[in-house]
Amino acid sequence: MAEPTMDSLLARINELAHKNKTDEETAERDHLRKQYLKLFRESFRSQVEMMQVYDKAGKEVTPEKVRQIQRDKGLRDD
């Protein structure tokens, strides 16, 4: 089975939130929320790791921790 998308997970979570809740539905909703948060965090982390920050003068001021992650992934050669 294919990995669910954030949109499909969110739609199902909202569907379950509007119903009368059985124990099974509550457990499913909790599981789906965990999956959604995992996907959200992975996506957000990827975006942060890909960014470069510049000041007004045009000098790069990307935090060193992010630069190192980019070097480790082969995204930087400096």
Buried (B, 14 or more C-beta within 10 A) or exposed (E): EEEBEBEEBBEBBEEBEEEEEEEEBEEBBEEBBEBBEEBEEEEEEEEEBEEEEEEEEEEEEEEEEBBEBBEEEEEBEE
